[in-house]
């Protein structure tokens, strides 16, 4: 036994603290609330400035806000990922608006990006490899055991369909607003159909993942542990023993 229980407890607490450190969630990876602000505020600036000063001032104002956010976080030595990703999106959107000569062109990239993502996500459901299940297995470096359970596949189908519904809804609504020249409503739809919709879809995703993991564990408990794979050393020893045996000589 240890002579200092306090030290042991402190070490155990430290180990527990390290184990409780989890990978960042999707919301945290996208920057959380501050990431939402970095991606939405330049859009609002563009719409406001464009409404009273014209297209080019609106573009430069939005790009300028994006640059300010990057510099601001760099000076404060904060993670730059949310600000840089927001700036890249604003810069591309501004370039398209400049090339088209129309304020609504600012939203064109996002509209067609939603359609492309919808098609990709939907295809994975058709071919029975729902994207949510595949990505979860790849990110965790685990085999896709859920493919052997129809109920788990169905759950991942629903989760993937939720993502497809978000992309599809974004394309349909924003495409209609684009055709009708409702630039202000386009900005509102871009923000309102962003993180809020992803939050709803994420609920379905989490449900599907937990459900599939639970069913896999239940099946493994019923079937028992899988036989351990033979190592290279064990295979070599088995072959040596096999070929070392000499055949019986005929009398």
C-alpha positions in Angstrom: 0.0 0.0 0.0 1.1 3.6 -0.6 2.4 5.6 2.3 0.7 8.8 1.1 -3.0 8.3 0.2 -3.3 12.0 -0.7 -0.6 11.7 -3.3 -2.2 8.5 -4.8 -5.6 10.3 -4.9 -4.1 13.3 -6.6 -2.4 11.1 -9.2 -5.6 9.2 -9.8 -7.5 12.5 -10.2 -4.9 13.6 -12.7 -5.3 10.4 -14.7 -9.0 10.8 -14.5 -8.7 14.4 -15.7 -6.6 13.3 -18.7 -9.2 10.5 -19.6 -12.0 13.1 -19.4 -10.3 15.2 -22.0 -12.4 14.5 -25.1 -12.1 15.4 -28.7 -13.8 18.7 -29.6 -17.4 18.5 -30.6 -18.6 19.5 -34.1 -19.9 22.7 -32.6 -16.5 23.4 -31.0 -14.6 22.4 -34.1 -16.7 25.0 -36.1 -15.8 27.7 -33.6 -18.9 27.6 -31.4 -20.8 30.8 -30.9 -17.7 32.9 -31.9 -17.4 31.0 -35.1 -21.1 31.7 -35.9 -20.4 35.4 -35.3 -17.3 35.4 -37.6 -19.3 33.8 -40.4 -22.5 35.8 -40.1 -21.4 39.3 -39.2 -19.5 40.0 -42.4 -22.6 38.9 -44.3 -24.7 41.4 -42.4 -22.1 44.1 -43.1 -22.2 43.3 -46.8 -26.0 43.6 -47.0 -26.1 46.8 -45.0 -23.3 48.6 -46.8 -24.5 47.4 -50.2 -28.0 48.7 -49.6 -26.8 52.4 -49.2 -23.3 52.5 -50.7 -23.3 50.0 -53.6 -21.8 46.6 -54.4 -18.0 47.3 -54.3 -18.1 49.2 -50.9 -20.2 46.3 -49.6 -17.7 43.7 -50.8 -14.7 45.6 -49.4 -16.5 46.2 -46.1 -17.2 42.5 -45.7 -13.6 41.5 -46.6 -12.3 44.2 -44.3 -14.3 42.8 -41.4 -12.9 39.3 -42.2 -9.3 40.6 -42.2 -9.9 42.5 -38.9 -11.2 39.3 -37.2 -8.1 37.4 -38.3 -5.7 40.1 -37.1 -7.6 40.5 -33.9 -7.4 36.9 -33.0 -3.7 36.7 -34.1 -2.8 39.6 -31.8 -4.7 38.0 -28.9 -3.0 34.7 -29.7 -6.3 32.9 -30.0 -7.0 30.0 -32.4 -7.3 31.4 -36.0 -9.3 28.6 -37.5 -12.8 30.1 -37.1 -11.6 33.6 -38.3 -9.6 32.2 -41.3 -12.4 29.9 -42.5 -14.9 32.7 -42.2 -12.5 35.0 -44.1 -11.9 32.5 -46.9 -15.7 32.1 -47.4 -16.2 35.9 -47.5 -13.4 36.4 -49.9 -14.7 33.8 -52.4 -18.2 35.1 -52.1 -17.0 38.7 -52.6 -15.1 37.6 -55.7 -18.2 35.9 -57.2 -20.3 39.0 -56.5 -17.7 41.2 -58.2 -17.6 38.9 -61.3 -21.3 38.7 -61.6 -21.8 42.4 -60.8 -24.7 41.6 -58.6 -25.1 41.6 -54.8 -27.0 38.3 -54.9 -23.9 36.7 -56.4 -22.4 37.0 -52.9 -24.5 34.0 -52.0 -24.1 32.0 -55.2 -21.2 29.7 -54.1 -23.0 28.7 -50.9 -26.2 27.9 -52.8 -24.6 25.5 -55.3 -22.3 24.1 -52.6 -25.4 23.0 -50.8 -26.7 21.2 -53.9 -23.4 19.3 -54.4 -23.3 18.3 -50.8 -26.9 17.1 -50.9 -26.1 14.9 -53.9 -23.0 13.4 -52.3 -24.8 12.7 -49.0 -27.9 11.2 -50.7 -25.7 8.9 -52.9 -24.2 7.3 -49.8 -27.7 6.3 -48.6 -28.6 4.8 -52.0 -25.5 2.6 -52.0 -26.1 1.6 -48.4 -23.0 3.2 -47.0 -24.6 6.1 -45.1 -22.1 8.9 -44.7 -22.6 9.4 -41.0 -21.7 5.8 -40.2 -18.7 5.7 -42.5 -17.3 8.9 -41.2 -17.8 7.8 -37.6 -15.9 4.5 -38.2 -13.1 6.3 -40.1 -12.6 9.0 -37.5 -12.5 6.4 -34.7 -10.4 3.9 -36.7 -12.9 1.1 -36.1 -14.3 -1.5 -38.5 -17.8 -0.9 -39.8 -19.4 -3.6 -37.7 -22.7 -1.7 -37.9 -23.0 -2.9 -41.5 -24.0 -6.3 -40.2 -26.9 -5.0 -38.2 -29.9 -3.8 -40.3 -31.3 -1.7 -37.5 -28.0 0.2 -37.1 -27.8 0.8 -40.8 -31.3 2.1 -40.8 -30.4 4.5 -37.9 -27.4 5.8 -39.8 -29.6 6.2 -42.9 -31.9 8.5 -40.9 -29.0 10.5 -39.6 -27.5 10.9 -43.1 -30.9 11.8 -44.4 -31.1 14.5 -41.8 -27.9 16.0 -43.2 -29.2 15.7 -46.7 -32.4 17.5 -45.7 -30.4 20.4 -44.4 -28.4 20.7 -47.6 -31.5 20.3 -49.7 -33.6 22.8 -47.8 -30.7 25.4 -47.9 -30.5 25.0 -51.7 -34.2 25.1 -52.4 -35.0 28.1 -50.2 -31.9 30.2 -51.0 -32.1 29.4 -54.7 -35.7 30.7 -54.8 -34.7 33.8 -53.0 -31.8 34.3 -55.4 -34.1 34.0 -58.4 -36.5 36.5 -56.8 -33.6 39.0 -56.1 -34.4 39.0 -52.3 -30.8 39.8 -51.3 -31.7 40.8 -47.7 -33.7 37.7 -47.2 -30.9 35.7 -48.7 -28.6 36.9 -45.9 -31.2 36.0 -43.3 -31.7 32.5 -44.8 -28.0 31.9 -44.9 -27.7 32.6 -41.2 -30.9 31.1 -40.0 -30.4 27.9 -42.1 -26.9 27.5 -40.9 -26.0 26.5 -37.3 -29.7 26.2 -36.1 -30.5 23.6 -38.7 -27.2 21.8 -38.1 -28.0 21.7 -34.4 -31.3 19.8 -35.2 -29.5 17.4 -37.6 -26.8 16.8 -35.0 -29.4 15.5 -32.5 -30.3 12.8 -35.0 -26.7 12.0 -35.7 -25.8 11.6 -32.0 -28.9 9.4 -31.5 -27.9 7.1 -34.4 -24.3 6.8 -33.2 -25.2 5.9 -29.7 -27.9 3.5 -30.9 -25.5 1.7 -33.2 -22.7 1.5 -30.6 -25.1 0.1 -28.1 -26.4 -2.6 -30.4 -22.9 -3.6 -31.4 -21.9 -4.0 -27.8 -25.0 -6.1 -27.2 -24.3 -8.3 -30.1 -20.7 -8.8 -29.1 -21.8 -9.7 -25.6 -24.2 -12.3 -27.0 -21.7 -13.8 -29.5 -18.8 -13.7 -27.1 -15.3 -12.4 -27.8 -13.9 -12.9 -31.3 -11.0 -15.3 -31.5 -7.7 -13.5 -31.4 -5.9 -13.2 -34.7 -2.7 -15.2 -35.1 0.4 -13.2 -34.8 3.3 -13.5 -37.3 5.4 -15.2 -34.6 2.7 -17.7 -33.9 2.2 -18.5 -37.6 5.9 -19.0 -38.1 6.2 -21.3 -35.1 3.2 -23.3 -36.3 4.6 -23.7 -39.8 8.0 -24.7 -38.4 6.4 -27.4 -36.3 4.3 -28.7 -39.2 7.2 -29.0 -41.7 9.7 -30.3 -39.1 7.7 -33.5 -38.8 9.3 -36.2 -41.0 7.0 -38.7 -42.8 7.1 -42.3 -41.6 9.5 -44.4 -43.6 8.0 -47.5 -45.3 9.2 -50.8 -43.7 
